Amino acid sequence: MLTSPRKGATGVIAAILLLAACTAGASPSASGSAAQSNAGTPTAAPTPVAEVPDLELIVPRNLFVCIDIPYPPQEAFDENGKPVGSDIDISAAIAQKLGLKFDLAHVQNTVFAVIIPALDGGKCDIIVSAQNINADRLKQVDMVPYFKAGQSIVVAKGNPKGIKAKEDLCGNTVAVQAGTTELDFLQGTSDYVGAGLSDACVKAGKKAITIKQFDKDSDALLALQSGTADAYFADSPAAGYAVAQHADQFELSGITLEVAIEGISVAKNHTKLRDGVKAALLAMISDGTYASILKKWGLEDGGLTADQVNSGKL
């Protein structure tokens, strides 16, 4: 779920990125390895937890990761334009556990709506970018469960449109990132075919939702800030982060949809890499690296257990 790292990143977005830099600590060096990064201070692995064939990597012994930035606190840019966030740290720790090189040059900033084609086209080896696992994605890629999150609605301070239930979105304008579960929920696509909220509004005799979709999540939030949208719809970590950092401008509406599991995507013909990523994540859970990364970014509530990684179930 674009090569321009800060499209529309003014006002609130710039402040969010600055805050991410302040909370992130030191970032991986552009010439360093995962072992040199601040990715939850993972313990050095004397031997890889799994072997990944060079043929399953776009550059032998290296791990390239597609991530759609910004989407704080999972991914953002610091004041120097360097990628930071829990997904960056998780990527670095996975690479370390697999004995692969990873640094900031390995982060491929990619528009979320075309992130799977980017993987299939050889831009990266894996996707670590807050992708909910759903049937449509599983037809295209294999996904290793690694995090869980709900979806929340952010409104302007004081909630001037009185949006307190999902039905209150009827007749209002909602800003959302393209290619996301949130967009599917509004327009009735993917897992929500025949159950889109906007269609439900019309069936109930209310006005349809005006959906404004953006390539970058930061632009969706900017639409709410500028007053061209009545609500911003995103995963709960991103929604909560925006409100926490700008309580004078935004508030949570109180609407939260069901929690979904996010997955790390791997090309279907790269089964050894897929299994290696899973083994690395399980090792991170076992030795505390995973919990340390989530705690660093205030995302402890989104952590999965080893059983959930293995089963893909909440």
Secondary structure, 3 states (H helix, E strand, C coil): CCCCCCCCCCCHHHHHHHHHHHHHCCCCCCCCCHHHCCCCCCCCCCCCCCCCCHHHCCCCCECCEEECCCECCCEEECCCCCEECHHHHHHHHHHHHCCCECCHHHEEECCHHHHHHHHHCCCCCEEEEEEECCHHHHHHEEEEEEEEECEEEEEECCCCCCCCCHHHHCCCEEEEECCCHHHHHHHCCHHHCCCCHHHHHHHCCCCCCEEEEECCHHHHHHHHHHCCCCEEEEEHHHHHHHHHHCCCCEEEEEEECCCEEEEEEEECCCHHHHHHHHHHHHHHHHHCHHHHHHHHCCCHHHCCCHHHHHHCCC
